[in-house]
Amino acid sequence: MGYCDMVVRRLILPTLGITFILTNFILTRAPNNNYLNQYTDPPPISMDDIPKIPVRTGLSDEEMDQAKMRQRERRELLEKLCVDIPRPKKDSIEWKTTVYTIAGNFEVTPEYSLMNCQVNKAGSTPWNSLLAHLYHMDSLIKNQHFYEMQDVLRPKVSQFASILDNMAYMRFLTTRDPLSRILSAYRDRILDISHPSWQAKHFVPLIFKKTRPTK
């Protein structure tokens, strides 16, 4: 992959997606927004209208069922951690445990009333790069350790508990097509040998075992 192609894939495209989300958020919150009012929502699209294309994955039926099960489990986990956050009785042990567990997944920017539920390999690097420049984190910018913004903006438990139900905050997360995400992870964590990774150490033997079984 050339340098320009890498920049487009890893920085420009995800940044455009995040920029669109935030721009839409700002426009919809603007008072007396006649620009948006002149448009109507497009008609809904039924799943029956989408042509069904057979997908060749090379997986057995059992392996495909396992993959679908993992996707369902991941979707349920994201909903629990980022969307439908449990609401135990305040000041109870369950409440404190829930807040402590959930807070670690968020980045909070009080100046802009934003709460971002972090999902790695789904635009987190360009998002954190924007935040690093916004907060003038020169050392992170120089070393390109943008992932450390998660530690910088991770809220304290007391802070998170106070803003969890604050309607002034916009809570959002960024998702990505699963196949695109796993391809990006494969290129970054396994193909790129310039930096060692836990994923390469753990998954490369499993990939060889699957694709090059010994007789």
Disulfide bonds with the S-S distance in Angstrom:
Cys82-Cys117 1.86
